[in-house]
Amino acid sequence: MLSVKGTFQNGVARPSEPVEEREGQPVIITFLDEGYTSPAPTADDGAWNSLEQLVEDCAVETGIPDLAYQHDHYLYGKPRKA
């Protein structure tokens, strides 16, 4: 999942940073309350950073962009989800 900050103007969501290779991908837009700020770092951030690094180190590029969503199809041969 990718989170991108941006604004919503005239019925269009506009990311405030470039988003590569996501054209046509479905999204969920969450509107933040005014004055929202990111949570302050906590002592547990070191553990999260370690976990994120472990996931990144163990990631395997399969070349299958919908693997997580369609895992039953790829593992068990079930029909693809719509």
C-alpha positions as CSV (number, residue, x, y, z in Angstrom):
1,M,0.0,0.0,0.0
2,L,1.2,3.5,-0.8
3,S,0.2,6.6,1.0
4,V,0.5,10.0,-0.7
5,K,-0.3,13.4,0.6
6,G,-2.2,15.8,-1.7
7,T,-5.2,18.0,-2.0
8,F,-8.8,17.7,-3.4
9,Q,-9.9,20.6,-5.7
10,N,-12.8,20.8,-8.1
11,G,-13.6,17.1,-7.7
12,V,-10.0,16.0,-8.5
13,A,-7.5,14.5,-6.1
14,R,-4.0,15.9,-6.8
15,P,-1.0,14.3,-5.1
16,S,1.6,16.7,-3.8
17,E,4.5,14.4,-4.9
18,P,5.1,12.4,-8.1
19,V,3.6,8.9,-8.2
20,E,5.2,6.6,-10.7
21,E,3.7,3.6,-12.4
22,R,0.3,3.8,-10.8
23,E,-1.8,5.0,-13.7
24,G,-5.3,3.5,-13.6
25,Q,-4.8,1.8,-10.2
26,P,-7.8,1.9,-7.9
27,V,-7.4,4.1,-4.8
28,I,-9.1,4.9,-1.5
29,I,-9.2,8.5,-0.6
30,T,-9.3,9.4,3.1
31,F,-10.1,13.0,4.0
32,L,-8.1,14.3,7.0
33,D,-9.5,16.8,9.5
34,E,-8.1,20.3,9.2
35,G,-5.1,20.7,11.5
36,Y,-4.1,17.1,11.2
37,T,-0.5,16.4,12.0
38,S,1.4,13.2,11.8
39,P,1.8,11.3,15.0
40,A,4.9,12.2,17.0
41,P,7.7,9.6,16.9
42,T,7.7,7.2,19.9
43,A,10.2,4.9,21.5
44,D,8.7,2.1,19.5
45,D,9.7,3.7,16.1
46,G,13.0,1.9,16.3
47,A,11.2,-1.5,16.3
48,W,9.0,-0.4,13.4
49,N,12.0,0.7,11.5
50,S,13.7,-2.6,12.1
51,L,10.6,-4.5,10.9
52,E,10.3,-2.3,7.8
53,Q,14.0,-3.0,7.0
54,L,13.5,-6.8,7.5
55,V,10.5,-6.8,5.2
56,E,12.4,-4.8,2.6
57,D,15.5,-7.2,2.9
58,C,13.3,-10.3,2.5
59,A,11.1,-9.0,-0.3
60,V,11.2,-11.0,-3.5
61,E,10.3,-9.4,-6.9
62,T,8.0,-11.8,-8.6
63,G,7.0,-9.6,-11.5
64,I,3.3,-10.3,-10.6
65,P,1.8,-6.9,-9.7
66,D,-1.5,-8.4,-8.3
67,L,0.0,-11.3,-6.4
68,A,-1.2,-10.3,-2.9
69,Y,-4.8,-9.6,-4.2
70,Q,-5.0,-12.7,-6.4
71,H,-3.1,-15.1,-4.2
72,D,-5.8,-17.8,-4.3
73,H,-5.6,-17.7,-8.1
74,Y,-1.9,-18.1,-8.2
75,L,-1.6,-20.7,-5.3
76,Y,-4.8,-22.8,-5.8
77,G,-5.9,-22.1,-9.4
78,K,-9.2,-20.4,-8.3
79,P,-10.8,-17.9,-10.6
80,R,-9.5,-14.3,-10.4
81,K,-11.3,-11.8,-8.2
82,A,-13.1,-9.0,-10.1
